[in-house]
Amino acid sequence: MNSAQESPQVKKKLVKTLKTSQKLKKIMAWYFIKGKLYSKLPWKQVAWSVSGFPTEFLWAYNVYPFLPENCATIAAARHKSQELIEYAEACGYCRDLCSYFKTNIGAYDSKLPAQFGGLEKPDLMTCTNTVCDTHVKWFQTQSRNLNVPLFVWDIPAYVSGSDEKTMNRYLDYVTDQFWEFTDFMYDHTGKKFNQKKFIKTVKKADELAVLWRELFKYRKQIPAPLGYADTLGDVFPMFALPGKNRGIKFYRELVEEVKEAAKVGKGVVEDEKYRLLFEGIPFWYKIKFFHQLANFGAVVTYEPYTWSFGVRREIFDDDIDRSLREMAKSLIHTPYWYNLETRVEYFKKVIEEYKIDGVILHNNLSCRPSTTGMADLKQIIQEELGIPVLLLTCDMNDPRAFSEAPMQTRLESFIELLESRA
């Protein structure tokens, strides 16, 4: 680019975030204040958990779930993550490790308040290797550091060539661990498994997932009434409040607002030109990147990251074993576990359904599961679909991996490719 006049960025445009999304601040404030209260009351229990673990299982025991990953994103958004990461590295953790993990180490040791990503000591921890296998070592490390009991739910990966017999064996393995989980909860909370309360809670979690998926249906419309600038925050109840009425009420309002916008053809970006797919975890310290896309008339209309949290929890009142097997399937079949072959077909389907013009891939230095095979994915999309793909190598929580000027230049070049195809 020789001058500002030659840049595709003509003028700054505002992203029309939804009114309902503004209510999320109050929900998050309620969540953290209540969680802090639970951590102070001796007759209440607090747990640390991870994305991928069915949080509603903890709510069914009235155990309050905190998610260190979510707290890490808050630290990054408040521009605290780098100092926390550097603290962890000074303690001996290498730079190549997950930046969420290192942010958690720094945040807990520094006793940061919740508004900056801090969190209280838990009574117990639960995690799973689905979505991310680093979760296991992360929580093992913190379990030892804090002297807190840990339950690990091991979820096998369903890879190419796995037959029905293998899948049935996997389902047996996963459901058996559920009963181990109930034993663990009894040992550390004194509470027995209450099937009636469990079913009620899981049904509410499923209702939340149904509402979340309904939002994505409206995003297929041109112009898109909902974009990533909203969903990257609005996904919070999906992993923190499944099974709770507060999350359901919020999503019902959100769906109604999006439905009305779609009815009158109101887009979240003025003069929508380009519909994008963004793959990967966002750079939480640079959220304005997704707002800047509006300057080019571009909007992210689909992202596997937030879609993946909308996991259905089908449950049957009279058959708990069948219900558990269905939930086990949902844990095994998640986009973050897809092999390259399945992932390519998934992307092709989404690109067609959402009328995607271009794809942005975040080659996240901190997340192997989501970035493995990304270079191959880029090549296949470009060669077989003829769609421009921008591959960005950054980090979700470590701002040291983000360089503003080169990023802007690459983004503008990507927009020029989209323009050339218009």
Stockholm file with secondary structure:
# STOCKHOLM 1.0

chainA/1-422         MNSAQESPQVKKKLVKTLKTSQKLKKIMAWYFIKGKLYSKLPWKQVAWSVSGFPTEFLWAYNVYPFLPENCATIAAARHKSQELIEYAEACGYCRDLCSYFKTNIGAYDSKLPAQFGGLEKPDLMTCTNTVCDTHVKWFQTQSRNLNVPLFVWDIPAYVSGSDEKTMNRYLDYVTDQFWEFTDFMYDHTGKKFNQKKFIKTVKKADELAVLWRELFKYRKQIPAPLGYADTLGDVFPMFALPGKNRGIKFYRELVEEVKEAAKVGKGVVEDEKYRLLFEGIPFWYKIKFFHQLANFGAVVTYEPYTWSFGVRREIFDDDIDRSLREMAKSLIHTPYWYNLETRVEYFKKVIEEYKIDGVILHNNLSCRPSTTGMADLKQIIQEELGIPVLLLTCDMNDPRAFSEAPMQTRLESFIELLESRA
#=GR chainA/1-422 SS CCSGGGSSCCSCCCCCCCTGGGGHHHHHHHHHHHHHHHHHCTTCCEEECCTTSCHHHHHTTTCEEECHHHHHHHHHHTTCHHHHHHHHHHTTCCTTSCHHHHHHHHHHHHTCCGGGTCCCCCSEEEEESSSCTHHHHHHHHHHHHHTCCEEEECCCCCCTTCCHHHHHHHHHHHHHHHHHHHHHHHHHHCCCCCHHHHHHHHHHHHHHHHHHHHHHHHTTSSSCSCCHHHHHHHTHHHHHCTTCHHHHHHHHHHHHHHHHHHHTTCCSSTTCCEEEEEESCCCGGGTHHHHHGGGGTEEEEECHHHHTTCCCCCCCTTCHHHHHHHHHHHHHSCGGGCCHHHHHHHHHHHHHHTTCCEEEEEEETTCHHHHTTHHHHHHHIIIIICCCEEEEEECSSCGGGCCHHHHHHHHHHHHHHHHHHC
#=GC SS_cons         CCSGGGSSCCSCCCCCCCTGGGGHHHHHHHHHHHHHHHHHCTTCCEEECCTTSCHHHHHTTTCEEECHHHHHHHHHHTTCHHHHHHHHHHTTCCTTSCHHHHHHHHHHHHTCCGGGTCCCCCSEEEEESSSCTHHHHHHHHHHHHHTCCEEEECCCCCCTTCCHHHHHHHHHHHHHHHHHHHHHHHHHHCCCCCHHHHHHHHHHHHHHHHHHHHHHHHTTSSSCSCCHHHHHHHTHHHHHCTTCHHHHHHHHHHHHHHHHHHHTTCCSSTTCCEEEEEESCCCGGGTHHHHHGGGGTEEEEECHHHHTTCCCCCCCTTCHHHHHHHHHHHHHSCGGGCCHHHHHHHHHHHHHHTTCCEEEEEEETTCHHHHTTHHHHHHHIIIIICCCEEEEEECSSCGGGCCHHHHHHHHHHHHHHHHHHC
//
